[in-house]
Amino acid sequence: MHPFLTKLGVAPAVQYFFEPYFISDIEGNLVFSYGDEAEHFGFAFHRIPANGSWRAGNPNLAMIRYVFLCDSAMEAISFFSLNYSFFSHTDQLLFLAGETEFSLLGRKSCSLVFDKNILGKVSDLKTAAAIRSLPLTINLIDESVRIRFRHKDYQIPQQNFSLSAFERLSGYRFNLRICKPKKYDCWLDQLKTTTFNH
């Protein structure tokens, strides 16, 4: 049990699941290894590396049924903590953050756990295309999202953009689950608010 996670209201069962995938530094901050870099979380800061990858869950990919691609390790913990009651077989789960080798995922059921802001929505589409091995370029220009996909160009106003909006416009279905909190920008914000406002 980690005191930071306990203070955030993360249940013991969720902490037990993630315990092998982080360490504490000398000040007690959480450190998640991304290979050569690391994600650091303390109550005064949260630094997510630009390179590398972090994973938590069953190391045997053949046993994995559900993969969750997340903005960060703390986002994975927050999402799982707030939705733990929906999962009965935790040995079938895999959480990933950072750079991912999508070809290794095969036909696993993938869910996207990215922020609700425009960058998170862009991550939804970029990751969905990568999972399906489809080339895509995407740019944010003049309050618009401009996309090149399957030899066609698309443009959507930023305030209207989402993966589902792009699916409707392009006619292509990625068949991926999007997991976003209803009232918050990210699951970590929801976890903090839920815990500290009660």
C-alpha positions in Angstrom: 0.0 0.0 0.0 1.4 3.4 -1.0 0.4 6.4 1.2 -0.2 8.7 -1.9 -2.5 6.2 -3.5 -4.3 5.6 -0.2 -4.8 9.3 0.2 -6.2 9.5 -3.3 -8.8 6.9 -2.3 -7.3 4.1 -4.5 -8.7 0.8 -3.1 -6.3 -1.8 -1.7 -7.2 -4.3 -4.5 -6.3 -1.7 -7.2 -3.1 -0.9 -5.4 -2.2 -4.6 -5.2 -2.8 -4.9 -9.0 -0.4 -2.0 -9.8 2.1 -2.5 -7.0 4.7 -4.4 -9.1 4.8 -1.6 -11.7 6.1 1.3 -9.7 8.6 2.3 -7.1 8.9 5.2 -4.6 11.7 7.7 -4.7 13.5 9.0 -1.6 10.7 11.6 -1.0 8.0 9.0 -1.4 6.9 10.1 -4.8 5.6 7.5 -7.2 8.0 6.5 -10.1 6.8 4.5 -13.1 9.6 3.2 -15.4 9.2 3.9 -19.1 12.6 2.3 -19.9 15.2 5.0 -20.0 12.8 7.6 -18.7 10.2 7.6 -16.0 6.8 9.1 -15.0 7.0 10.9 -11.6 3.9 11.7 -9.5 3.8 13.7 -6.3 1.0 15.8 -4.9 2.8 19.0 -6.1 3.7 17.7 -9.6 3.2 15.1 -12.3 5.8 14.6 -15.0 5.1 12.2 -17.9 8.0 11.3 -20.2 7.9 11.9 -24.0 9.6 8.6 -24.8 9.4 5.0 -23.7 6.6 2.9 -22.5 5.1 1.5 -19.3 2.9 -1.5 -18.8 0.9 -3.2 -16.0 -0.9 -6.5 -16.1 -0.4 -10.0 -17.0 2.9 -10.4 -18.9 1.5 -13.4 -20.9 -0.2 -11.7 -23.9 -2.0 -14.9 -24.7 -4.1 -14.5 -21.5 -4.9 -10.9 -22.1 -8.4 -10.1 -23.3 -8.7 -6.3 -22.6 -6.0 -3.7 -23.3 -6.3 -0.1 -22.0 -4.1 2.5 -23.7 -3.7 5.4 -21.4 -2.1 8.9 -21.3 -0.1 7.9 -18.2 0.4 5.3 -15.5 -1.5 7.6 -13.0 -4.3 7.9 -15.5 -4.5 4.1 -15.7 -4.6 3.7 -11.9 -7.3 6.4 -11.6 -9.4 4.9 -14.4 -9.1 1.4 -12.9 -9.8 2.7 -9.4 -13.0 4.5 -10.5 -14.2 1.5 -12.6 -12.9 -1.5 -10.6 -16.4 -2.9 -9.9 -16.8 -3.6 -13.7 -13.9 -6.0 -13.9 -14.2 -9.5 -12.5 -11.1 -11.0 -14.1 -8.1 -8.7 -13.5 -5.7 -11.4 -14.8 -7.0 -10.7 -18.3 -6.2 -6.9 -18.2 -3.3 -5.0 -19.6 -2.7 -1.3 -19.1 -0.2 0.6 -21.4 1.1 4.1 -21.5 3.6 5.8 -23.8 4.9 4.3 -27.0 3.3 1.0 -28.0 4.1 -1.7 -30.5 0.5 -2.1 -31.7 1.2 -5.1 -33.9 1.7 -7.1 -30.6 -1.9 -6.4 -29.6 -3.4 -8.7 -32.3 -7.2 -8.9 -32.0 -7.4 -7.9 -28.3 -10.3 -5.7 -27.2 -8.7 -2.3 -26.9 -10.0 0.7 -25.0 -8.6 4.3 -25.3 -8.2 6.1 -22.0 -7.0 9.6 -23.1 -7.9 13.1 -21.8 -11.2 14.7 -22.8 -9.4 17.8 -24.2 -8.4 18.3 -27.9 -5.0 16.6 -27.5 -6.7 13.6 -25.9 -9.2 13.4 -28.7 -6.3 13.6 -31.3 -4.6 10.8 -29.4 -7.8 8.7 -29.8 -7.7 9.0 -33.5 -4.0 8.6 -33.9 -4.0 5.5 -31.7 -7.0 4.0 -33.4 -5.4 4.3 -36.8 -2.1 2.8 -35.5 -4.0 -0.1 -34.0 -5.7 -0.8 -37.3 -2.4 -0.2 -39.2 -3.9 2.6 -41.3 -1.7 5.6 -42.2 -3.0 8.9 -41.0 -1.7 12.5 -40.6 -3.5 15.0 -38.4 -2.9 18.7 -37.8 -4.5 21.4 -35.7 -4.7 24.5 -37.8 -6.9 27.6 -37.2 -9.3 26.0 -34.7 -9.7 23.1 -37.1 -8.6 19.5 -37.1 -7.3 18.5 -40.5 -6.9 14.8 -41.3 -5.4 12.9 -44.2 -6.8 9.3 -44.0 -7.0 6.6 -46.7 -6.1 9.0 -49.5 -8.7 11.6 -48.5 -8.7 14.9 -46.7 -11.1 15.8 -43.9 -11.6 18.9 -41.8 -13.6 19.2 -38.5 -13.9 22.2 -36.2 -11.9 21.5 -33.0 -15.0 22.0 -30.8 -16.8 19.3 -32.8 -14.0 16.9 -33.1 -14.0 13.4 -31.6 -13.2 9.9 -32.8 -16.9 9.2 -33.3 -17.3 12.4 -35.3 -14.5 11.4 -37.6 -16.0 7.9 -38.0 -19.3 9.5 -39.1 -17.5 11.8 -41.5 -15.2 9.2 -43.0 -17.5 6.3 -42.9 -14.8 4.1 -41.3 -15.5 2.4 -38.0 -12.5 1.6 -35.8 -14.6 -0.4 -33.3 -12.7 0.7 -30.3 -14.1 1.7 -26.9 -13.5 5.3 -25.7 -13.3 5.7 -21.9 -13.6 9.4 -20.9 -15.1 10.7 -17.6 -18.3 12.7 -18.1 -17.6 15.8 -16.0 -13.8 16.0 -15.9 -10.9 16.4 -18.3 -9.2 13.1 -17.1 -9.8 10.3 -14.7 -7.0 11.6 -12.3 -8.9 14.8 -11.9 -12.1 12.9 -11.2 -10.3 10.7 -8.6 -8.9 13.7 -6.8 -12.2 15.6 -6.8 -14.2 12.5 -5.7 -11.8 11.8 -2.9 -11.1 15.3 -1.5 -14.7 16.5 -1.8 -16.1 13.8 0.4 
